[in-house]
Amino acid sequence: MDLDPDLAALRPLGPFFALRTPPGSPGEPAAVLPTLARAYRETPGSAAPDPHGDPLAFRVRKVTRALRAPEDRIGASGAQQGLAARLWSVTLACAVLYGSVPDLAPGLLRWDPDAAAPDDLWLTEVRARPGDAATVAATVLESHLEPLSAALRARHPVARGLLRGNSGSALAGAAGRLDLWARTHGRPDVVARARALTVELFTHPLLADTGTLTGTGFRRRSCCLYYRVPGGGVCGDCCFTRPPRSSPRAPSG
């Protein structure tokens, strides 16, 4: 199936999978949102002439406040995992349902850093790329999550292993949601393709040591720090079975 201009096949899967296209004409609100390319390359502490200033720092502050987190690095972890979940969901679902993926180059994606979860993304142009695992990995890991990690680490003391663990967790989560949708809607073909692609993606060097994938279940080797949020606990795929007490910092791989 060829990609359609609205990526309509993604809409029934829910808000983590849907992608807005196109972003509107010049002068409309979405047309002036920052691109992810700008978010990744913005100099920490910059004062750009728009309401969001440094859009990545803005997002981290928003997530930190929403979680009532005691440290900005917890908000950085949450912001990165939220964006990773969106990117994996869109790309994995397109590869499985269409057999190809849209070019999600950071310069083509506009992003609202002030939106509620899940992250609000607008694709300015739909152009198809192959749907194989190598292309999916390049689209998400190499074009987005590695530069996002570098940008966050330039601003906050968050460990590289933690962020890679978040990437693996987000991929497993996207695959699990897609699997559930496919089973609910009687699509064994989607179940099979999604599982095969996910297994292959976890052989990528940036994901292979992030955790253990068993069917649709995942156990990561690092902690996202959610246990440090007031009232928080350990996530379902956490390396911990209960919140740590003795150390102020969780292992990050």
C-alpha angles and dihedrals in degrees: 000000000000120000110262121217093252098039085229095173089071097059099077090055094068140251097309090061104037118097125197115234129214112009097225133258125305111288095030115114097252092049091065097047115116119261119238087243089064092045091055096047101038112122111247111257094018121150103216115186099255135083093265099049102187098014095202093050088046091054094048091051090049093051092044091053093044091053093040084229118180093219134044091225089067089055089047090053092048094047092050094048092049093053091043090054091054095047094047092046095052095043098042093047093048092049091051101039101035103023089233137063132226119250101259097183108166090243091059097051121080116199135196107217090188096056124110120250131318097053115257110235130181122194111210096200133015113220123158129240129178117285098223123125095254092056093044091051092047091048096052109021103034101032097039122007098048095049089042090053091050092049093050093046089053088060106032139031094248120143122245091226091055092053092047088050088053089052092053092045091050092051092049090048092051091048091049093051091048091048091051092049092048093050092047091051097043097251106143089162090062091046091054096045094045093050094047092049093046092051090051092048091054089062089067111113092239092055107028096087098038095091148306122292116205112177103306092335123099133190113192127210096221138047127244091212095242089131087071092062114101106267092006126131136181120307122242093257098039123135087231124074091202133014112280118245109184103054126057090210128053120225111267104190 
